[in-house]
Protein backbone atom coordinates (compact mmCIF):
# COMPACT_ATOMS: atom_id res chain seq x y z
CA UNK A 1 0.00 0.00 0.00
CA UNK A 2 1.41 3.39 -0.95
CA UNK A 3 1.49 6.44 1.30
CA UNK A 4 -0.85 9.26 0.23
CA UNK A 5 -0.19 12.93 1.03
CA UNK A 6 -2.30 15.99 0.40
CA UNK A 7 -0.67 18.54 -1.90
CA UNK A 8 -2.01 21.90 -0.70
CA UNK A 9 -0.78 23.67 -3.82
CA UNK A 10 -2.65 21.37 -6.22
CA UNK A 11 -5.44 20.59 -3.71
CA UNK A 12 -5.31 16.86 -4.31
CA UNK A 13 -4.01 13.63 -2.80
CA UNK A 14 -0.86 12.27 -4.37
CA UNK A 15 1.20 9.13 -3.91
CA UNK A 16 4.27 9.91 -1.81
CA UNK A 17 7.52 9.07 -3.63
CA UNK A 18 10.85 9.99 -2.00
CA UNK A 19 13.38 11.80 -4.19
CA UNK A 20 15.99 9.20 -3.22
CA UNK A 21 14.51 5.70 -3.05
CA UNK A 22 14.57 4.26 0.47
CA UNK A 23 15.54 7.58 2.10
CA UNK A 24 13.29 10.37 3.37
CA UNK A 25 14.29 13.74 4.82
CA UNK A 26 12.37 16.85 5.69
CA UNK A 27 13.43 20.46 5.51
CA UNK A 28 12.69 22.53 8.60
CA UNK A 29 13.26 26.26 8.84
CA UNK A 30 14.58 28.35 11.71
CA UNK A 31 12.56 30.06 14.44
CA UNK A 32 9.67 32.37 13.61
CA UNK A 33 9.94 34.98 16.33
CA UNK A 34 6.86 36.88 15.22
CA UNK A 35 4.33 34.01 15.26
CA UNK A 36 3.34 30.77 17.01
CA UNK A 37 5.82 27.92 17.41
CA UNK A 38 5.93 25.26 14.69
CA UNK A 39 7.97 22.24 13.62
CA UNK A 40 10.42 24.47 11.79
CA UNK A 41 11.87 25.62 15.09
CA UNK A 42 13.38 22.19 15.62
CA UNK A 43 16.35 22.79 13.34
CA UNK A 44 17.42 25.65 15.60
CA UNK A 45 17.77 23.09 18.39
CA UNK A 46 19.76 20.53 16.39
CA UNK A 47 16.80 18.39 15.31
CA UNK A 48 15.21 17.33 12.05
CA UNK A 49 12.00 15.38 11.66
CA UNK A 50 11.17 12.06 10.05
CA UNK A 51 7.75 10.50 9.77
CA UNK A 52 6.71 10.31 13.42
CA UNK A 53 9.90 11.20 15.27
CA UNK A 54 12.69 13.73 15.72
CA UNK A 55 16.23 13.01 14.52
CA UNK A 56 19.35 14.61 16.04
CA UNK A 57 21.34 16.32 13.29
CA UNK A 58 23.58 18.51 15.49
CA UNK A 59 24.17 17.06 18.96
CA UNK A 60 25.83 20.22 20.31
CA UNK A 61 22.72 22.30 19.60
CA UNK A 62 20.43 19.85 21.42
CA UNK A 63 22.22 20.47 24.75
CA UNK A 64 21.28 16.90 25.70
CA UNK A 65 23.48 13.81 25.91
CA UNK A 66 23.03 11.75 22.72
CA UNK A 67 24.65 10.97 19.38
CA UNK A 68 23.93 12.42 15.96
CA UNK A 69 21.38 10.14 14.33
CA UNK A 70 19.49 9.47 17.58
CA UNK A 71 15.77 9.47 16.95
CA UNK A 72 13.08 10.07 19.55
CA UNK A 73 9.68 11.39 20.46
CA UNK A 74 7.96 12.54 23.64
CA UNK A 75 4.30 12.20 24.52
CA UNK A 76 1.87 14.50 26.28
CA UNK A 77 2.17 12.87 29.71
CA UNK A 78 6.00 13.03 29.76
CA UNK A 79 6.32 9.65 28.08
CA UNK A 80 9.31 9.29 25.77
CA UNK A 81 11.36 6.97 23.64
CA UNK A 82 14.73 7.32 22.01
CA UNK A 83 16.99 5.08 19.99
CA UNK A 84 20.69 5.86 19.70
CA UNK A 85 22.17 3.62 17.00
CA UNK A 86 25.75 4.76 17.76
CA UNK A 87 25.67 3.75 21.44
CA UNK A 88 23.17 0.92 20.77
CA UNK A 89 20.69 2.32 23.31
CA UNK A 90 16.93 1.89 23.14
CA UNK A 91 14.98 3.64 25.90
CA UNK A 92 11.25 3.82 26.59
CA UNK A 93 9.91 5.86 29.47
CA UNK A 94 6.28 5.64 30.53
CA UNK A 95 4.85 8.04 33.07
CA UNK A 96 1.73 10.13 33.60
CA UNK A 97 3.12 13.56 34.46
CA UNK A 98 1.04 16.29 32.83
CA UNK A 99 1.77 18.70 31.41
CA UNK A 100 5.12 17.38 30.18
CA UNK A 101 6.74 20.71 31.11
CA UNK A 102 5.92 20.23 34.83
CA UNK A 103 9.35 18.78 35.54
CA UNK A 104 12.30 18.29 33.11
CA UNK A 105 12.29 14.55 33.78
CA UNK A 106 13.07 13.44 30.20
CA UNK A 107 16.46 15.21 29.90
CA UNK A 108 17.33 14.05 33.45
CA UNK A 109 16.61 10.44 32.48
CA UNK A 110 18.67 10.76 29.32
CA UNK A 111 21.61 12.21 31.27
CA UNK A 112 21.45 9.33 33.77
CA UNK A 113 21.40 6.74 31.01
CA UNK A 114 24.39 8.22 29.18
CA UNK A 115 26.33 8.67 32.44
CA UNK A 116 25.96 4.94 33.07
CA UNK A 117 27.93 4.00 29.91
CA UNK A 118 31.24 2.48 31.02
CA UNK A 119 32.99 1.74 27.72
Buried (B, 14 or more C-beta within 10 A) or exposed (E): EEEEEEEEEEEEEEEEEEEEEEEEEEEBEEBEEEEEEEEBBBBEBBBBBEEEBBBBBEBEEBEBBBEBEBBBEBBEEBBBBBBBEEBEBEBEBEBEBEEBEEEEBBEEBBEEBBEEEEE
